Amino acid sequence: MAKQKALSTTDSGVERGARKLANWLVGLSLWDYRLVRILTLLISALLFVAVVSTPLDLEYQILFALTSFALAMLLGRLSEGRLVTLVLVVISVVASLRYMYWRITATLGFETWLDMGFGYGLLLAEIYALLVLLFSYFQSAWPLRRKPAMMPPDTGSWPSIDIYIPTYNESLSVVRQTVFAALSQDWPMDKLNIYVLDDGRREEFRSFCASVGVGYLTRPDNKHAKAGNINSALPKTHGQYIAIFDCDHVPTRSFLQVCVGWFLKDQKLAMLQTPHVFFSPDPLEKNLDVFGKVPNEGRLFYGLTQDGNDLWNATFFCGSCAVLKREPLLEVGGMAVESVTEDALTALKMNRAGYNTAYLAIPLAAGLATESLSRHIGQRIRWARGMAQIFRSHNPFLGRGLTLSQRICYASAALHFFYGLPRLVFLTAPLAYLFFGAHVFQASALMIAAYVLPHIVHAYVTGSRIQGRFRHSFWNEVYESVLAWYIMRPTLATLIAPNSATFNVTAKGGTIEKSYFDWALSRPYIILLVLNLAGMMIGAWQVIHNMNDAGLVFTALINMAWTLHNVVICSASVAVAGEQRQIRASPRVGATLTATLHLPGGYGVACQTSDFSQDGLGVALPDSVPVQVGDSLQVSIFRDDVEGIFPATVVFVSDQRLGLRFKDLTLAQQVELSQMTFARADIWTDPWNEGEPDTPLVAGRQLGQVAIHGFKVLLRESLWAVVGGRRWRRRAPKAQEAVS
């Protein structure tokens, strides 16, 4: 008994001692010691280098790959937290750097000039892709997720705001909706001034601005395009802050209240950007019928990349849906005119001058996407040229004023638009072996697979986890392939002659009267598709011809698998060229709003809208109502306790659905309609948050269906062109401009 008591006393003493030791170690705060931090980082760096650079035999490399796959799958199932995401990023980076180290040190022993030409070309494309991957992890692994800052309750202390709406050749029907929404801002009217900056110098616009009570500014020339237009307006206006909206971007009534609070909280803040949201489909969404099903091309940038940039104080100004502080803008010389992407360069100058930039990932405005593939490509060419100009003449890695993280974020944005040539290399690389027998890797097929697969699989898995809501697997290849041929030459030319680029305005608000296939724009995709199909056939012949040589068969199969992937991407790109008609000049926005129909006879029917546009409404009814096409009635739309009543004509009747067209609205009613629809504070929140998360298998199946559709489109159009004797269209039918 005494012995047990002694043991118990000893055990409790040990426990107390352990707790004291643990508390003492915690109390030391070892990480506060600089030497400890340096030693920890040094040891970590040495371990990292050792893992990346240690060569392994085939069996051990396969074991490394399988272990990393298992670890990634286990971690992915354990938690959705950010810490696990960072661990997955580290695993992906290790796998990718191991591959690149092996690629450079073990696969470049080329024996012929042909091998050397194709091999080094592919290596350079891979280095570019790896650099972009590493930069993207840096930008997006830990988005800031900034919340709005509240405005003070005393509106008398709120600053004065100028709203700029620059326009050049857009129709008044496009611009008026933005003006109406600007007039609906929840901001003291004595502190708000709205200006239409008309580089088209149109009397129709002057009269409209006078009728609604907003400012109208012009200048004698169009020098420096949009940047010059804004700079010309700066000395003519006097607001402390300037909100800029492209003329098709319609702000919600809460835009200024949500954005301006951060300027009062951070006196060094020079610019705050919000997302660009589009209520009409872009050509890829429209022609592939994936609008609302697959995140569009810009969703990744506005949903994640900008939020990640915000962590590093490197948010880019995107030309619209943003607020800028007048003093810092004037200090950097106004809007930058040295690049056709004047917005990004202006933000770069502000950051160099020591000012902060910020991003709110809250949709507070929405606009029109480009209607046709030709306009879409033209817009992206301008962006690519502008970012190439910045990289060439204002390189983020050179000059003073930026932190290392800011340099990486800006460099990543500029380098992104050089993907044209690397993407074309990836779309043709396996053909070097299949067509010419060139060995771009001086290694066995099994060893190539053992190193390549961890690099690719981890990049997809980690990318899907980080970007899943904003970019689905495999779709990045489609977006880049559609544009690769067209942006390759402008970006490379701009690197040589940075001042050669000129600003081109992207027209908005048009219609496409009938569907057609754009043979001219699709030509690069068709050529690439045919080449890869030929490669598949040659590869099949090589497999059959070399059945007794397992090494040659496996090499051919690897190249065929790569080629099959390229066939899918190229066929999907061909499908994008099948332009679908767009007969609505005013796209409809799906929304469920409380409404009431006031029918002839004096009674009302409570209902809900199914969609709206500036011209009409779709209405869902609880029961059928006794109305016919052509009947006149009134419809009420509600926003909280506020009711707006609008005259309308019935244009469509079907069971419990009606289509209404607004009739003879006064200017006051048009402003009120905007307040009830486009300018509602939360109107874009649901579409922004909706969407299926990425599942690579589902995304792969979906892309396969699009590729099959591309084959069908190409076959049908080819038969019509040859058998039907139709002339191949070398130019797209000119889009009809929207009319008011």
Legacy VTK file of the C-alpha trace (Angstrom):
# vtk DataFile Version 3.0
C-alpha trace
ASCII
DATASET POLYDATA
POINTS 740 float
0.000 0.000 0.000
2.800 2.365 0.914
4.571 1.402 -2.300
1.478 2.185 -4.367
1.127 5.525 -2.588
4.763 6.305 -3.319
4.273 5.434 -6.990
1.168 7.588 -7.126
3.044 10.474 -5.592
5.884 9.987 -8.071
3.476 9.828 -11.053
1.733 13.014 -10.021
5.105 14.648 -9.608
6.112 13.558 -13.123
2.871 14.925 -14.544
3.374 18.216 -12.769
6.947 18.351 -13.997
5.867 17.632 -17.582
3.263 20.357 -17.438
5.798 22.799 -16.043
8.275 21.885 -18.776
5.620 22.288 -21.467
4.533 25.636 -20.062
8.157 26.746 -19.870
8.781 25.793 -23.508
5.651 27.620 -24.613
6.624 30.614 -22.538
9.993 30.799 -24.257
8.294 31.921 -27.511
11.205 30.491 -29.463
9.905 31.921 -32.743
10.532 35.395 -31.350
14.269 34.718 -31.508
15.747 35.729 -34.857
18.350 32.960 -34.760
15.636 30.323 -34.301
13.699 31.701 -37.267
16.801 31.755 -39.459
17.792 28.208 -38.495
14.253 26.919 -39.055
14.002 28.531 -42.467
17.489 27.328 -43.415
16.765 23.729 -42.414
13.408 23.847 -44.228
15.069 25.217 -47.360
17.746 22.513 -47.291
15.117 19.791 -46.891
13.075 21.299 -49.716
16.077 21.408 -52.049
16.989 17.840 -51.117
13.488 16.550 -51.863
13.338 18.418 -55.169
16.797 17.493 -56.437
17.339 13.930 -55.210
17.357 11.596 -58.246
15.366 8.388 -57.898
15.249 5.163 -59.861
12.017 4.325 -61.657
10.655 2.158 -58.842
11.334 4.745 -56.139
9.976 7.595 -58.274
6.758 5.617 -58.781
6.621 5.047 -55.014
7.146 8.787 -54.457
4.331 9.561 -56.898
1.902 7.099 -55.308
2.731 8.334 -51.808
2.169 11.953 -52.804
-1.148 11.042 -54.468
-2.322 9.196 -51.354
-1.261 12.048 -49.078
-3.049 14.622 -51.229
-6.248 12.555 -51.319
-6.149 12.022 -47.550
-5.582 15.696 -46.806
-8.278 16.734 -49.257
-10.823 14.589 -47.424
-9.745 15.685 -43.951
-10.507 19.377 -44.175
-11.585 22.250 -46.405
-9.456 24.673 -44.391
-6.808 26.995 -45.731
-3.942 25.283 -43.899
-4.612 22.017 -45.727
-4.796 23.982 -48.975
-1.333 25.400 -48.305
0.014 21.892 -47.652
-1.457 20.727 -50.974
0.193 23.706 -52.662
3.542 22.667 -51.173
3.079 19.084 -52.410
2.192 20.356 -55.888
5.180 22.710 -55.958
7.519 19.902 -54.876
6.160 17.562 -57.560
6.424 20.245 -60.248
9.932 21.347 -59.282
11.082 17.716 -59.069
9.808 17.229 -62.587
11.493 20.377 -63.889
14.798 19.580 -62.154
14.748 16.084 -63.651
13.687 17.514 -67.020
16.647 19.879 -67.158
19.274 17.542 -65.716
18.305 14.173 -67.210
16.343 14.571 -70.474
18.272 17.020 -72.655
20.943 14.779 -74.139
19.652 15.340 -77.666
21.308 13.434 -80.493
20.005 15.308 -83.548
19.250 18.890 -84.476
15.610 17.897 -84.936
15.421 16.550 -81.386
17.158 19.658 -80.096
14.824 22.092 -81.872
11.609 20.434 -80.736
13.013 19.513 -77.319
14.229 22.956 -76.295
11.084 24.562 -77.698
8.936 22.356 -75.467
11.221 22.956 -72.485
10.851 26.737 -72.778
7.067 26.388 -72.943
7.147 24.170 -69.850
9.306 26.640 -67.929
6.839 29.400 -68.782
3.896 27.253 -67.635
5.668 26.347 -64.387
6.448 29.988 -63.651
2.809 30.959 -64.234
1.697 28.076 -61.990
3.979 29.163 -59.137
2.884 32.788 -59.446
-0.787 31.757 -59.476
-0.326 29.775 -56.257
1.296 32.820 -54.682
-1.624 35.024 -55.722
-4.564 32.775 -54.964
-3.677 30.405 -52.115
-4.808 32.846 -49.401
-7.376 35.413 -50.664
-7.955 38.327 -48.302
-11.791 38.301 -48.422
-12.086 41.944 -47.421
-15.398 43.042 -45.910
-17.037 46.454 -46.478
-16.206 49.257 -44.056
-19.218 51.074 -42.633
-19.872 54.700 -43.480
-20.301 57.149 -40.566
-23.963 57.779 -39.631
-23.637 61.527 -40.264
-24.098 61.946 -44.029
-22.848 65.507 -43.719
-19.330 64.128 -43.256
-19.481 61.987 -46.390
-17.125 63.041 -49.211
-18.130 64.398 -52.604
-18.181 61.939 -55.508
-17.958 62.376 -59.270
-19.308 59.506 -61.369
-17.670 59.239 -64.799
-19.390 57.297 -67.597
-17.036 57.389 -70.617
-18.498 56.505 -74.017
-17.391 56.627 -77.632
-19.556 54.779 -80.158
-22.065 52.915 -77.981
-25.752 53.518 -78.603
-27.829 55.620 -76.234
-29.938 52.563 -75.352
-26.827 51.048 -73.759
-25.671 54.190 -71.952
-29.002 55.365 -70.569
-29.385 52.369 -68.221
-26.029 53.169 -66.591
-27.043 56.814 -66.199
-30.369 55.846 -64.617
-28.594 53.560 -62.138
-26.087 56.308 -61.309
-29.011 58.620 -60.532
-30.324 55.945 -58.145
-27.250 55.936 -55.879
-27.908 56.055 -52.131
-25.731 59.119 -51.643
-26.472 62.724 -50.676
-27.392 64.442 -53.938
-25.531 67.615 -52.965
-22.351 65.514 -52.798
-22.878 63.583 -56.041
-22.214 64.682 -59.615
-22.690 62.441 -62.647
-20.931 63.056 -65.960
-21.218 61.363 -69.333
-17.830 61.720 -71.068
-18.775 61.524 -74.736
-15.858 61.048 -77.125
-18.427 60.629 -79.888
-19.577 64.249 -79.422
-23.202 63.369 -80.212
-26.028 65.865 -79.909
-28.436 63.072 -78.974
-26.357 62.369 -75.874
-26.132 66.049 -74.956
-29.922 66.362 -75.091
-30.443 63.204 -73.051
-28.033 64.340 -70.320
-29.768 67.709 -70.111
-33.179 66.027 -69.830
-32.155 63.851 -66.858
-29.968 66.444 -65.154
-26.479 64.955 -65.477
-23.301 66.576 -66.758
-22.136 66.180 -70.345
-18.430 66.608 -71.151
-16.593 66.408 -74.469
-13.175 67.351 -75.830
-11.957 68.456 -79.252
-10.105 65.204 -80.068
-9.894 61.558 -79.006
-6.209 61.479 -78.106
-5.254 58.548 -75.842
-8.797 57.135 -76.119
-10.480 56.320 -72.794
-7.526 57.432 -70.662
-7.421 60.773 -72.457
-11.179 61.142 -72.095
-10.966 60.721 -68.317
-7.909 62.975 -68.016
-9.742 65.672 -69.948
-12.606 65.529 -67.436
-10.433 65.700 -64.309
-9.805 69.495 -64.308
-13.479 70.150 -65.112
-14.815 68.314 -62.054
-14.021 68.628 -58.367
-15.228 65.570 -56.418
-12.903 64.168 -53.764
-13.428 60.704 -55.238
-14.195 59.474 -58.733
-16.288 56.403 -59.520
-15.770 55.132 -63.070
-18.189 52.900 -64.965
-17.936 51.698 -68.530
-21.083 52.889 -70.241
-22.642 49.387 -70.212
-21.825 48.667 -66.544
-24.909 49.321 -64.429
-24.144 49.982 -60.731
-26.410 48.946 -57.888
-27.804 51.713 -55.702
-25.531 50.629 -52.818
-22.299 50.843 -54.826
-20.890 54.020 -53.290
-21.958 53.259 -49.724
-20.306 49.835 -49.848
-17.070 51.055 -51.449
-16.255 54.467 -50.017
-16.046 53.408 -46.355
-12.600 51.903 -46.892
-11.223 55.236 -48.094
-12.279 56.844 -44.815
-10.689 53.981 -42.880
-7.406 53.940 -44.846
-6.117 57.389 -45.759
-3.451 55.863 -48.033
-6.037 54.010 -50.117
-6.013 55.337 -53.685
-8.249 52.863 -55.530
-10.871 50.251 -54.691
-11.980 47.791 -57.372
-15.090 45.579 -57.469
-15.852 42.626 -59.780
-16.953 42.907 -63.385
-20.135 40.847 -63.654
-21.996 40.279 -66.922
-25.706 39.641 -67.301
-25.323 38.513 -70.916
-23.294 35.488 -72.064
-19.926 35.932 -73.730
-19.368 34.126 -77.075
-17.948 31.000 -75.444
-20.877 30.720 -73.027
-23.425 31.441 -75.742
-21.991 29.290 -78.532
-21.242 26.331 -76.245
-24.503 26.711 -74.283
-22.753 26.794 -70.897
-23.980 30.179 -69.610
-24.585 29.796 -65.880
-23.247 26.217 -65.932
-19.496 26.782 -66.265
-17.659 29.803 -64.796
-16.764 32.186 -67.594
-13.256 33.230 -68.552
-13.149 36.295 -66.296
-14.659 34.682 -63.208
-11.308 33.345 -61.971
-9.711 36.784 -62.092
-12.541 38.630 -60.358
-13.557 35.813 -58.042
-10.129 34.750 -56.787
-7.037 36.352 -58.332
-7.951 39.931 -57.436
-8.895 38.809 -53.928
-5.476 37.192 -53.644
-3.773 40.312 -55.000
-5.533 42.290 -52.287
-3.642 40.330 -49.621
-0.404 41.698 -51.081
-1.697 45.257 -51.647
-1.506 44.714 -55.406
-5.105 45.025 -56.620
-5.320 46.104 -60.257
-7.593 48.844 -61.497
-9.756 47.285 -64.219
-11.127 50.426 -65.852
-14.673 50.220 -64.505
-16.717 49.476 -61.370
-14.089 51.173 -59.212
-13.577 54.243 -57.038
-10.383 56.327 -57.169
-9.217 59.080 -54.861
-8.599 62.280 -56.793
-5.368 63.422 -55.096
-3.330 60.229 -55.664
-4.680 59.982 -59.213
-3.491 63.498 -59.994
-0.185 62.834 -58.231
0.655 59.987 -60.638
-0.294 62.153 -63.626
-3.896 61.052 -64.099
-4.814 57.955 -66.052
-1.733 56.375 -67.605
-1.513 56.875 -71.372
1.621 54.805 -72.067
-0.333 51.554 -72.378
-3.599 50.523 -74.016
-4.427 48.858 -70.683
-4.298 52.214 -68.968
-6.148 50.914 -65.927
-3.574 48.337 -64.800
-0.685 50.740 -65.401
-2.427 53.449 -63.364
-2.731 51.067 -60.400
0.928 50.096 -60.810
1.927 53.761 -60.646
-0.186 54.283 -57.529
1.450 51.325 -55.789
4.903 52.577 -56.809
4.025 55.964 -55.292
3.345 54.287 -51.944
-0.446 54.227 -52.083
-2.658 51.252 -51.304
-5.161 49.575 -53.600
-8.007 47.331 -52.462
-10.569 44.851 -53.727
-14.089 44.001 -52.599
-15.245 40.667 -54.022
-18.875 41.788 -53.937
-20.813 42.200 -57.214
-22.024 45.804 -57.193
-22.416 46.405 -60.940
-23.042 44.349 -64.059
-22.641 44.898 -67.769
-22.797 43.451 -71.252
-20.346 40.817 -72.437
-18.989 40.900 -75.980
-21.616 39.521 -78.367
-19.465 37.810 -81.007
-16.244 35.826 -81.104
-14.580 38.438 -83.313
-15.271 41.205 -80.778
-14.175 38.940 -77.943
-10.856 38.218 -79.643
-10.343 41.898 -80.459
-10.853 42.864 -76.825
-8.401 40.211 -75.599
-5.812 41.287 -78.159
-5.924 44.803 -76.692
-5.536 43.447 -73.172
-2.614 41.271 -74.252
-0.890 44.166 -76.020
-1.374 46.436 -73.032
0.063 43.978 -70.534
2.980 43.309 -72.894
3.591 47.073 -72.997
3.656 47.181 -69.198
6.044 44.231 -69.003
8.322 45.802 -71.610
8.320 49.465 -70.565
7.252 49.405 -66.895
8.545 46.012 -65.832
7.330 45.280 -62.285
10.638 43.623 -61.405
12.518 46.839 -62.169
12.311 50.279 -60.613
11.535 51.405 -57.093
8.449 51.576 -54.950
7.086 48.017 -55.012
7.395 45.213 -52.504
8.501 41.796 -53.739
4.952 40.469 -53.431
3.581 43.370 -55.490
6.213 42.734 -58.158
5.179 39.082 -58.361
1.469 39.926 -58.657
1.964 42.491 -61.423
4.481 40.297 -63.247
2.069 37.372 -63.070
-0.662 39.465 -64.696
1.655 40.598 -67.481
3.191 37.174 -68.104
-0.228 35.537 -68.297
-0.917 37.099 -71.693
2.185 35.536 -73.237
0.493 32.127 -73.238
-0.159 32.214 -76.993
3.075 30.597 -78.174
3.411 28.103 -75.271
-0.192 26.969 -75.771
0.437 26.339 -79.475
3.578 24.396 -78.533
1.583 22.159 -76.180
-1.075 21.609 -78.865
1.533 20.361 -81.349
4.376 18.912 -79.221
3.426 15.195 -79.465
3.304 15.522 -83.245
7.088 15.975 -83.237
7.435 12.295 -82.376
4.406 10.995 -84.270
5.250 12.842 -87.518
9.043 13.071 -87.460
10.225 10.589 -84.841
11.805 13.426 -82.842
12.578 12.572 -79.215
11.820 15.683 -77.169
12.615 13.703 -73.997
15.821 11.705 -73.794
14.351 9.234 -71.313
12.262 6.087 -71.257
8.498 6.399 -71.598
7.944 4.913 -68.131
10.345 7.365 -66.499
8.654 10.260 -68.292
5.265 9.124 -66.997
6.617 8.674 -63.462
7.788 12.301 -63.339
5.163 14.004 -65.496
2.045 12.539 -63.888
2.711 13.851 -60.339
3.401 17.295 -61.801
0.171 17.348 -63.850
-2.146 15.541 -61.423
-1.171 17.628 -58.398
-1.519 20.830 -60.414
-5.059 19.821 -61.423
-6.058 18.602 -57.951
-4.679 21.639 -56.140
-6.012 24.008 -58.772
-9.451 22.441 -58.495
-9.428 22.892 -54.724
-8.342 26.535 -54.879
-10.221 27.612 -58.009
-13.172 25.207 -58.032
-15.898 27.849 -57.723
-14.265 30.104 -60.284
-12.659 27.881 -62.942
-13.561 24.288 -63.731
-10.901 21.740 -64.643
-9.700 21.638 -68.277
-11.609 24.771 -69.316
-8.528 26.937 -69.021
-7.055 25.068 -71.995
-10.138 25.879 -74.067
-10.108 29.573 -73.158
-6.416 29.860 -74.012
-6.594 27.752 -77.178
-9.379 29.898 -78.637
-7.192 32.990 -78.266
-3.653 31.596 -78.564
-3.106 32.139 -82.288
-4.559 35.642 -82.195
-2.675 37.036 -79.202
0.671 35.381 -79.962
1.756 37.801 -82.677
0.564 41.048 -81.004
2.268 40.242 -77.694
5.566 39.265 -79.305
5.447 42.312 -81.597
4.728 44.610 -78.648
7.763 43.264 -76.807
9.882 44.457 -79.724
8.021 47.720 -80.395
6.025 48.624 -77.261
4.679 51.882 -78.692
3.096 50.246 -81.730
-0.109 49.174 -79.952
-3.229 51.284 -80.423
-6.449 51.420 -78.421
-9.511 49.768 -79.961
-12.956 50.231 -78.450
-14.941 47.051 -77.794
-18.424 47.618 -79.165
-21.289 46.486 -76.940
-25.031 46.175 -77.278
-25.382 44.563 -80.706
-27.422 41.681 -82.080
-26.673 38.695 -84.323
-29.615 38.192 -86.651
-28.912 34.562 -87.572
-26.551 31.765 -86.635
-23.460 31.174 -88.746
-20.087 29.459 -88.645
-17.075 31.776 -88.664
-14.713 29.971 -91.025
-12.112 32.734 -90.946
-11.661 32.780 -87.172
-11.889 28.997 -86.853
-9.147 28.288 -89.399
-6.309 27.935 -86.824
-8.402 25.570 -84.672
-9.367 23.465 -87.698
-5.750 23.152 -88.836
-4.659 22.112 -85.338
-7.544 19.653 -85.104
-6.701 18.036 -88.447
-3.012 17.773 -87.537
-3.789 16.092 -84.228
-6.268 13.694 -85.839
-3.574 12.766 -88.344
-1.193 12.255 -85.427
-3.680 9.874 -83.802
-3.863 7.787 -86.969
-0.084 7.682 -87.337
0.226 6.716 -83.673
-2.252 3.865 -84.134
-0.217 2.623 -87.105
2.977 2.784 -85.004
1.369 0.734 -82.224
0.221 -1.940 -84.662
3.534 -1.965 -86.526
5.682 -2.244 -83.348
3.651 -4.695 -81.275
6.797 -6.705 -80.491
8.598 -3.703 -78.958
6.955 -2.717 -75.662
9.068 0.437 -75.345
8.034 1.810 -78.737
4.400 0.881 -78.125
4.321 2.644 -74.757
6.035 5.712 -76.223
3.456 5.865 -79.012
0.598 5.426 -76.528
1.849 8.292 -74.341
2.044 10.598 -77.358
-1.384 9.439 -78.519
-2.882 10.186 -75.093
-1.448 13.705 -75.255
-2.701 14.067 -78.827
-6.189 12.876 -77.847
-6.284 15.570 -75.174
-5.339 18.106 -77.850
-8.056 16.782 -80.171
-10.669 17.423 -77.471
-9.387 20.952 -76.821
-9.167 21.835 -80.527
-12.612 20.434 -81.279
-14.101 22.440 -78.406
-12.375 25.525 -79.841
-13.945 24.814 -83.224
-17.366 24.659 -81.554
-16.861 28.199 -80.226
-16.779 29.480 -83.823
-20.369 28.353 -84.352
-21.980 31.724 -83.631
-25.516 31.453 -82.269
-27.984 34.159 -83.086
-28.726 36.853 -80.534
-31.876 38.739 -81.410
-32.356 40.622 -78.147
-30.636 43.996 -78.028
-31.564 44.141 -74.324
-30.618 40.827 -72.668
-32.961 39.440 -70.046
-31.798 38.972 -66.461
-33.260 36.050 -64.536
-34.663 37.284 -61.209
-37.578 36.506 -58.902
-39.083 39.827 -57.816
-42.394 40.485 -56.095
-44.903 41.978 -58.540
-48.599 42.645 -59.092
-50.537 42.726 -62.366
-53.257 45.378 -62.576
-55.714 43.926 -65.081
-58.497 45.672 -66.992
-61.558 45.722 -64.765
-59.754 47.043 -61.729
-58.451 43.933 -59.969
-54.893 42.863 -59.304
-53.071 39.536 -59.384
-50.087 38.938 -57.097
-47.244 37.294 -58.992
-43.482 37.113 -59.399
-41.140 38.034 -62.196
-39.075 35.348 -63.895
-36.776 37.794 -65.683
-36.472 41.440 -66.660
-34.753 43.751 -69.110
-34.909 47.477 -69.692
-37.660 46.786 -72.231
-39.882 44.237 -70.516
-40.654 41.529 -67.956
-41.299 37.831 -67.817
-44.015 37.053 -65.256
-44.860 33.779 -63.485
-48.512 33.615 -62.368
-50.137 31.450 -59.673
-53.097 30.815 -62.008
-53.964 31.629 -65.581
-55.406 35.105 -66.137
-57.826 36.333 -68.805
-55.428 38.369 -70.944
-54.436 38.172 -74.586
-51.492 39.272 -76.660
-51.829 42.992 -77.309
-53.712 43.799 -74.090
-52.573 46.867 -72.168
-52.181 46.706 -68.402
-50.046 47.978 -65.550
-47.511 46.034 -63.522
-46.156 46.872 -60.074
-42.658 45.869 -59.003
-41.742 46.046 -55.329
-38.486 46.777 -53.536
-39.089 46.302 -49.828
-41.987 48.683 -49.119
-41.459 50.768 -52.255
-43.757 50.177 -55.234
-43.152 51.180 -58.829
-46.052 51.040 -61.306
-45.335 50.766 -65.041
-47.569 50.571 -68.137
-47.010 47.501 -70.298
-48.336 45.512 -73.231
-48.784 41.732 -73.283
-46.554 40.193 -75.971
-46.613 36.546 -74.889
-49.155 34.283 -73.134
-48.579 30.644 -72.155
-50.446 28.905 -69.321
-49.117 30.604 -66.198
-46.482 32.762 -67.887
-46.718 36.190 -69.450
-44.308 38.273 -71.450
-44.695 42.037 -71.042
-43.147 44.953 -72.911
-43.027 48.315 -71.184
-44.998 50.992 -72.974
-44.222 54.709 -73.278
-42.270 55.091 -70.031
-41.436 58.633 -69.007
-37.866 59.461 -68.000
-38.936 59.445 -64.345
-40.459 55.988 -64.791
-37.303 54.721 -66.510
-35.206 55.886 -63.554
-37.682 54.263 -61.172
-37.617 51.031 -63.202
-33.830 50.972 -62.899
-34.140 51.360 -59.121
-36.532 48.403 -59.015
-34.452 46.127 -61.256
-30.846 46.692 -62.351
-29.932 48.978 -59.440
-31.327 46.826 -56.619
-28.695 46.474 -53.906
-28.587 42.665 -53.967
-29.559 41.931 -57.564
-26.225 40.346 -58.576
-25.447 38.552 -55.301
-27.256 35.288 -56.062
-25.834 34.805 -59.588
-22.351 35.521 -58.206
-22.677 32.906 -55.453
-24.419 30.282 -57.572
-22.664 27.640 -59.629
-21.538 24.083 -59.151
-18.122 23.486 -57.554
-15.545 21.872 -59.763
-15.446 18.095 -60.093
-12.684 17.097 -62.538
-14.533 13.996 -63.768
-17.726 15.962 -64.393
-15.773 18.773 -66.058
-13.983 16.238 -68.257
-17.260 14.649 -69.334
-18.772 18.056 -70.026
-15.790 19.092 -72.121
-15.981 15.807 -74.015
-19.594 16.572 -74.923
-18.564 20.014 -76.155
-15.805 18.420 -78.254
-18.304 16.015 -79.849
-20.516 19.006 -80.599
-17.520 20.677 -82.250
-17.038 17.685 -84.552
-20.717 17.756 -85.477
-20.633 21.483 -86.213
-17.522 21.157 -88.378
-18.923 18.169 -90.285
-22.263 19.886 -90.891
-20.730 23.162 -92.034
-18.228 21.353 -94.269
-21.003 19.377 -95.959
-23.053 22.513 -96.477
-20.046 24.326 -97.898
-19.052 21.524 -100.294
-22.278 19.743 -101.213
-24.530 22.770 -101.021
-22.115 24.937 -102.955
-22.200 27.614 -100.291
-19.330 30.039 -100.098
-17.249 29.802 -96.971
-17.694 32.941 -94.934
-14.447 34.809 -94.689
-16.014 37.466 -92.514
-18.674 37.292 -89.875
-21.933 39.076 -90.673
-21.741 42.515 -89.191
-23.452 42.656 -85.816
-26.430 44.971 -85.760
-26.090 47.836 -83.327
-28.721 48.098 -80.638
-31.270 50.821 -81.184
-33.247 52.635 -78.550
LINES 1 741
740 0 1 2 3 4 5 6 7 8 9 10 11 12 13 14 15 16 17 18 19 20 21 22 23 24 25 26 27 28 29 30 31 32 33 34 35 36 37 38 39 40 41 42 43 44 45 46 47 48 49 50 51 52 53 54 55 56 57 58 59 60 61 62 63 64 65 66 67 68 69 70 71 72 73 74 75 76 77 78 79 80 81 82 83 84 85 86 87 88 89 90 91 92 93 94 95 96 97 98 99 100 101 102 103 104 105 106 107 108 109 110 111 112 113 114 115 116 117 118 119 120 121 122 123 124 125 126 127 128 129 130 131 132 133 134 135 136 137 138 139 140 141 142 143 144 145 146 147 148 149 150 151 152 153 154 155 156 157 158 159 160 161 162 163 164 165 166 167 168 169 170 171 172 173 174 175 176 177 178 179 180 181 182 183 184 185 186 187 188 189 190 191 192 193 194 195 196 197 198 199 200 201 202 203 204 205 206 207 208 209 210 211 212 213 214 215 216 217 218 219 220 221 222 223 224 225 226 227 228 229 230 231 232 233 234 235 236 237 238 239 240 241 242 243 244 245 246 247 248 249 250 251 252 253 254 255 256 257 258 259 260 261 262 263 264 265 266 267 268 269 270 271 272 273 274 275 276 277 278 279 280 281 282 283 284 285 286 287 288 289 290 291 292 293 294 295 296 297 298 299 300 301 302 303 304 305 306 307 308 309 310 311 312 313 314 315 316 317 318 319 320 321 322 323 324 325 326 327 328 329 330 331 332 333 334 335 336 337 338 339 340 341 342 343 344 345 346 347 348 349 350 351 352 353 354 355 356 357 358 359 360 361 362 363 364 365 366 367 368 369 370 371 372 373 374 375 376 377 378 379 380 381 382 383 384 385 386 387 388 389 390 391 392 393 394 395 396 397 398 399 400 401 402 403 404 405 406 407 408 409 410 411 412 413 414 415 416 417 418 419 420 421 422 423 424 425 426 427 428 429 430 431 432 433 434 435 436 437 438 439 440 441 442 443 444 445 446 447 448 449 450 451 452 453 454 455 456 457 458 459 460 461 462 463 464 465 466 467 468 469 470 471 472 473 474 475 476 477 478 479 480 481 482 483 484 485 486 487 488 489 490 491 492 493 494 495 496 497 498 499 500 501 502 503 504 505 506 507 508 509 510 511 512 513 514 515 516 517 518 519 520 521 522 523 524 525 526 527 528 529 530 531 532 533 534 535 536 537 538 539 540 541 542 543 544 545 546 547 548 549 550 551 552 553 554 555 556 557 558 559 560 561 562 563 564 565 566 567 568 569 570 571 572 573 574 575 576 577 578 579 580 581 582 583 584 585 586 587 588 589 590 591 592 593 594 595 596 597 598 599 600 601 602 603 604 605 606 607 608 609 610 611 612 613 614 615 616 617 618 619 620 621 622 623 624 625 626 627 628 629 630 631 632 633 634 635 636 637 638 639 640 641 642 643 644 645 646 647 648 649 650 651 652 653 654 655 656 657 658 659 660 661 662 663 664 665 666 667 668 669 670 671 672 673 674 675 676 677 678 679 680 681 682 683 684 685 686 687 688 689 690 691 692 693 694 695 696 697 698 699 700 701 702 703 704 705 706 707 708 709 710 711 712 713 714 715 716 717 718 719 720 721 722 723 724 725 726 727 728 729 730 731 732 733 734 735 736 737 738 739
